[in-house]
Amino acid sequence: MRSFIRSKRGFSAPNFSLGANPSLAVVIPCYGHAPFLKEMFESIRLQTTSPNQVIFVVDDSPDDTLQILEGLVGHYANEMTAQLIILENEKNLGQAASLNKAIEYSNTDLIMILNDDDYLMHDSIEVAFTIFKKYPGAALLGGHALHFGGDDLKSLPKFIQSICPVGNIEIDLRTPELVAAYQKYNDINMTHSGSCFFKSAWEVIGGYYPDKSQRLVHFSDRDFQLRMNALFPVALSNITPLSCWRNDSSVDQGVNS
């Protein structure tokens, strides 16, 4: 961590404040989760605040992921205000490289992550905008999630604000000064899906690291979050869940992790 901070000395800090009409892209790396794509897509389609872009990256998936996404995009493109984009990798690059590809392609202020087997609460974008406006200076927002498997999703709450009104969500604001005291990689703990950050912060820290030997910790998402917090304030919702996380479908423990 200290080495990473030293490598970024003298960086120019972006302005992390939302204007009157903030823009957001939802980015989804897709690999081997064809059975869950319709539910995942539904959670974007039913957002109370629409994203500006939805960018899928099909990472040379061995199933019919591409065909299912093309069908969903073709069916709903005229009903949704968001720009729906499918990018394809000619070979499997892994989650980190796929995310970087989608984020680089985006043209929005904010990026929200969604894994292809998870589910966004229907007011995830609305709540993210509100929290970022309440905590100007925060570069990254994340929290824990409701866990589900099988058919459990049907019975889960679909709105963050049905659990806690947005004005009452407790935020643990982690400043970079606190990072030196971290002892374990889960000292900053947030579910990847539903996490949201400024694209300009992603640029400063160097994006996600595809090369595991360069990471602070093994997992690309936690590595990204730790490096983000090393330079910028991070807003954590430790009590109120911000997404729904599927716990019985992992297929990407190798190159895709």
Steps between C-alpha positions, in 0.01 A plus 500: 500500500779742592674427171183572305446829686859603432454425130209746490669791678419831342188376320233752416182421695182520288195692615262242644174692500188436298349766280131556443475214248751229593556216258556133584589182316428152633775263388458123503777247429333185365640149521324167549180623665247471220216370727507819709520766231127570472470570873813714495371698202163548672671668794643762263180545301295568814727768647313801639775716350617378162871468424634682198689197374492125564816330378527121487837338433469140383832345603512215247232327703465125430118506518230691311555824694548707185183375334291561813634853541440580134142382543444710813653811347301455180175455692537789746711757314199710399348489849810616687661843493844355575745429220543121495842382385648151457878468474666167419843366591649276232668298775443472874670797669358469852281728705751778566591553135135475396400765752775733383385454140141595587598794720737634235214480248259687729445876483338559841593661831429190708543126453285241678615137503266206455612138479301302246349265760409770755207739530478874561244637739256695283598834658876437501581784262260743668653426841857525366433846359352615830791370709766647272327838522488469880868404520684713243860390477425128523640320196345158563175380656435142604340284763396150584228304322205270554623146429284261302513171315263287296158663487554716809509821294121495467455562871771764547424873532561676171539855629774632727257757634253230604772394743622846599404848372792649312529789747550252784764282337806501724820565309845418630722751318849351473767760429844403365658575839324194641647257248834471683319328788348226282629153591285275279366537148143493633561803721328674213212273407248558225321283248626561149152514345332828583828677571525833323791734433614798300661409170762769564608316819529174303733680261724636778552167678568315176174308470462136592821294494478193271848388610458329837868544583448877507201497733502586868274198562398206282147609408471770235197669655646530853835608358320775307307612808812510719696702247205736461488556876877550516456820299139611546214496754271198470138488618397169659145389582575236761141450618269561204550264201543660158461193275414130488788252475456147366699259717464171313624560146869590495668384179789746481749412772787473252587755235174685555545577869 
